[in-house]
């Protein structure tokens, strides 16, 4: 059997270390349920070396920082299953970091004694779903008195919170002429996987209807927003201008639009905070004929949504996210402009060079540089210029 932790899908990986990986759980107990797994295929905690065990414990801190940067949990459950009778379903060592949210269960007392009832044994649920699918692959005809009638049975794909429909849905999209999607919620990664196929469906003259139980904005991707915006920008004979009216609500996702509209703004909260300050001072140089207008109340809502974590842990989390996203390490200047003070690393690492070296990002030549220029660099960073 192929191990899902030895060759994980790229969109599940949020951290890569020398000895460990950070993955998003395929069957999450709660939103942003994370796993810390060893790169080496070993069965359980007691087969791990001391170095691997220390890396796993450090991975818990990393996972917590990543989760706090994108979600707002009220607590965490941290645990490891050792052996089948203890609930271990994959014989590859992994630690669970489970965010807990206010109201996720009616009575949270007991914690890891039962984590979240109803979410633990997903294998039993999978067997139930598989049996149901074998016996019901299509919807029956709509009744005669219904206002809608289909000439043929309608092929369908069934899914659930613990059994995503994405992979099976993609198998049918290429030949579909019409598709109706009804889901309780949409994740950004799932929507990004579907978008090229849905665009192809529309291009071929197909019909698409998409129903979700949540507002689309809190779960949509930046790609979708830009596509909607781009369609509005298309020229036509009778169109003299384009007005886009957007709304702002009490949700982290509403911070995406400033990232897209303001030149040079990344996706860290520090960069967004600085962009909003520049907007208020009128410092953005937009193309001729373009303007962005935020009501004062909307600006205050966006500011309250911004959370800038402090200290070395926060800088390290941002540093690794930047490196993984762009393929190169950030400079000290880039960290400053993103809202993180590079001087924060001096106590723990001695200097920015020491910090970068600890991340494994210095070449042999670069490693020799701070040693040869230690006195000069030490004087330089302590000067007020």
RANORBEL-V943575 format. One record per helix or strand of 2 or more residues. SS is the DSSP state (alpha for helix, beta for strand). FROM is the first residue (numbers start at 1). LEN is the number of residues. Records with the same first field share a line. If there is no record, write none. Layout:
BEGIN
SS: FROM-LEN / FROM-LEN
END
This chain:
BEGIN
alpha: 10-3 / 45-3 / 50-21 / 84-3 / 111-3 / 122-14 / 166-8 / 188-16 / 216-4 / 222-12 / 252-10 / 269-12 / 296-10 / 311-16 / 332-6 / 342-8 / 352-7 / 364-9 / 374-9
beta: 13-4 / 20-5 / 34-5 / 75-5 / 94-7 / 138-2 / 154-2 / 178-6 / 207-6
END
